[in-house]
Amino acid sequence: MDKPNDNRAKFNNRRGESSRQTEREFDQAIIDIARVTRVMAGGKRMRFRACVVIGDHNGRVGNAVGKGADVTLAINKAVNKAKKHMINVPIVDETIPHRVDVKVGAAKLLIKPAPIGTGIIAGGAVRTVLDLAGVSNVVAKILGSKNKINNVNATIKALKSLKRVESKAKKADKPAEKKADAK
């Protein structure tokens, strides 16, 4: 009787990992759910829009907006789309390497590194994105829009623009190695 169950496991596992393992790989947070109405010839047609952020708390984060006839359909579409648009965030000593100022549409955002023990000092959607990215100590301020989706997009753009800053010792070693190789 065990053999039919083994065959089912093989069918469910054709693409590699099972769906349960991929869900555990990333944590997800629903930023915004909105009911969107479209006027048609026969009346109004309602759909749902979901903004979702996913991350592994270890430097990878992604966001997306999904639309569907049902809330769960919209969330699933957004999660699948977010998995395709993941970014890597450089984290140095549990914070970001340098200050970033970003403007996306009307949303202005300021993110600054903070010393260990500060925590995440940020508002609304920005806090969620930074937490899912795995940044433990950071200070952020939303300066422009109150629109959650634009603030999430601004945060993602800010995290994309981060450059990994090398320590002074490593920078000092590199030119010496180049000179030694030239001889």
Stockholm file with secondary structure:
# STOCKHOLM 1.0

chainA/1-183         MDKPNDNRAKFNNRRGESSRQTEREFDQAIIDIARVTRVMAGGKRMRFRACVVIGDHNGRVGNAVGKGADVTLAINKAVNKAKKHMINVPIVDETIPHRVDVKVGAAKLLIKPAPIGTGIIAGGAVRTVLDLAGVSNVVAKILGSKNKINNVNATIKALKSLKRVESKAKKADKPAEKKADAK
#=GR chainA/1-183 SS CHHHHHHHHHHHTTTSSCHHHHHHHSEEEEEEEEEEEEEETTEEEEEEEEEEEEECSSSEEEEEEEEESSHHHHHHHHHHHHHHTCEECCCBTTBCSSCEEEEETTEEEEEEECCTTCCEECCHHHHHHHHHHTCCSEEEEECSCCCHHHHHHHHHHHHHTCCCCCCHHHHHHHHHHHHHHHC
#=GC SS_cons         CHHHHHHHHHHHTTTSSCHHHHHHHSEEEEEEEEEEEEEETTEEEEEEEEEEEEECSSSEEEEEEEEESSHHHHHHHHHHHHHHTCEECCCBTTBCSSCEEEEETTEEEEEEECCTTCCEECCHHHHHHHHHHTCCSEEEEECSCCCHHHHHHHHHHHHHTCCCCCCHHHHHHHHHHHHHHHC
//
